[in-house]
Amino acid sequence: MRSTRRRGRRGRRGIGRSIGLGIGLGFPQAATAAACAAVMAVTSACAAQQSQPDIAELRATATGYDAESKRSAEETRLRGLLDRLNRVEGLHHAYTRFTDHCTGPSKGNFKDPPSVDLVSCSMGVHAVYGVEGDVTDVLRRIDAAGVTPWQPNLNGPGSASGGTLDYALEYHRLRGVFPDGLLMPAPSLVSEDRGLVIAWDYPPLPDHPAASAQVEGEDPPACPPAGPVHSRCRIDPQQPDSVPAVRARYGTVLSVRIGRPGSTPYFTVPRPRAR
């Protein structure tokens, strides 16, 4: 017990000496705290200036020759895919929303690190069609139209894997329920590079409302908010029918989303390394 008390006294004395030494330096505590805060603020401001370039500089990069060249090539690629879809018998175009946007560097947060790119540009298409006739017949025509290479059947003969035409046809044939009673995941057609995804109104699962198996859509479709670096958005036609109106006219709605494989940007400029 004595040794414990002695250690406690020594600990208190050590703390007292440390506090006394800090006060004895001659700097008031409030002034010291204010000075530290000022230094930290200046340091943070300098770091922010170095890592966040001017918006005009970012905009000039996003609209420069290299960016415009890659932008034109990406738009040509996306429109080529759409043109092949538009020629498929039984598909009636309702509207297409085309978006193109560039972003600047992000500072990051506790969950996500700062971005590695100074400028990053991405492009995407969302197209909606009405389906005339049996949707499975139209899906077969899409598969045969050579729009893009589709996901292969990884399960082999007798069992279809998701994202394939075989699985989509099996889903419709079984109405969403495997022979053993298990519910089937929703069908879709997915390109081999996963840059194109087709969804449609399919038979709802047992005891599920019809809306649970329908393509969702805005009414009316709208462009996303424009960003400060570079943004383009166009909806064709300018006053399109809503998804419910397309469904009321044709009975089935089909949706197409096209981007780049793995959602990768079509144009990037790496962030300069800090010196």
PyMOL commands that set and color helices and strands:
alter all, ss='L'
color gray80, all
select helices_A, chain A and resi 2-24+29-51+55-62+65-86+135-144+165-174+210-213+243-250+261-263
alter helices_A, ss='H'
color red, helices_A
select strands_A, chain A and resi 91-103+117-131+189-190+196-200+230-236+252-258+267-270
alter strands_A, ss='S'
color yellow, strands_A
deselect
rebuild
show_as cartoon
